[in-house]
């Protein structure tokens, strides 16, 4: 289906005094918001009103559009935008913590031809993005909420990323680019290899898993998901059949199963789960626990399950 806008023949529109259609005020013409154009916006051409609106939104003189996009990208990387109210850049919203940085990135975004890829690269190559989540007593006293980003914020993986990470670690995730198709039904017992973005969402019945891990409400527009830390999240990681099955699948991977020694197997598991080499103390603790385990067949899956349920797996540090 396509839309063709007809020229002429449209009735005039009026301002309704106090919202009352009977009490008409001055007539108005279709044009861009005067608050964003300094009151100099000219009426849109007849028959091209939608085109005129689109051009006004992306006009280089309209910095708000670029600021909003930059703020969304920044929020994605740091958990909170330079403007903490991404859906309200007006006087009722919070002012930007670093307005100069917001304007600089918005200008770079325009100069790069509105390239989201270059914007991501610009942010991710910065020192503020590459810093660790280390405490600093002096900085904590001066900025307890970390609004100036003196440390990298610690954030929990969103539900979709968490499930994908579990399947990727066990080697069950379909990494081939297969966009589209029918939505997959998710259960807590079996592993559907498709990415979670393709999971079926029932708007009438929100799953317990989605509710526990702060998934977006599908019946409304969610600007920013809630960020909660509740006992149910840890209990799910410990008791979920889905998580336990991913631990067993990881142990059966050929690169894990065929390790030359138990120590090497521990190292490979850490690399798969945490993308790092374990410390000497972690290797010693793991081997000691495995040696004392009564059920040798279940020892390795339980060890991997403990790693998958730990905060290091579920949080971005």
Long-range contacts (C-beta under 8 A, 24 or more apart in sequence): 3-50, 5-47, 5-48, 5-49, 5-50, 6-47, 7-46, 7-47, 8-46, 8-47, 32-56, 32-57, 32-62, 36-62, 36-64, 37-61, 37-62, 58-114, 60-110, 63-103, 63-106, 64-89, 66-106, 66-107, 66-109, 66-110, 66-114, 67-102, 67-103, 67-106, 69-109, 69-116, 69-119, 70-102, 70-105, 70-106, 70-109, 70-119, 71-96, 71-102, 73-116, 73-119, 73-120, 73-123, 74-105, 74-123, 75-224, 77-120, 77-123, 77-124, 77-129, 78-129, 78-149, 78-152, 78-153, 79-153, 79-155, 79-227, 80-147, 80-153, 86-223, 86-224, 87-223, 87-224, 97-147, 97-148, 98-148, 128-152, 132-317, 133-317, 152-317, 154-315, 154-316, 154-317, 155-227, 155-315, 155-316, 156-227, 156-229, 156-233, 156-314, 156-315, 156-316, 157-314, 157-315, 157-316, 158-213, 158-214, 158-215, 158-225, 159-196, 159-209, 159-210, 159-213, 159-214, 159-215, 160-195, 160-196, 160-197, 160-199, 160-215, 161-196, 162-213, 162-314, 163-196, 164-195, 164-196, 165-313, 166-242, 166-243, 166-246, 166-308, 167-191, 167-193, 167-246, 169-246, 169-250, 169-272, 169-273, 169-308, 170-246, 170-247, 170-249, 170-250, 170-253, 171-249, 171-250, 171-253, 172-246, 172-249, 187-242, 188-240, 188-241, 188-242, 189-241, 189-242, 189-245, 190-245, 191-242, 191-245, 191-246, 191-249, 209-236, 212-236, 233-314, 234-309, 237-308, 237-309, 237-314, 238-309, 243-305, 243-308, 243-309, 244-301, 244-305, 246-308, 247-301, 247-302, 247-304, 247-305, 247-308, 248-301, 248-304, 250-304, 251-300, 251-301, 251-304, 262-287, 262-290, 263-287, 265-300, 269-303, 269-304, 269-307, 270-307, 273-304, 273-307, 273-308, 273-313, 274-307, 274-312, 274-313
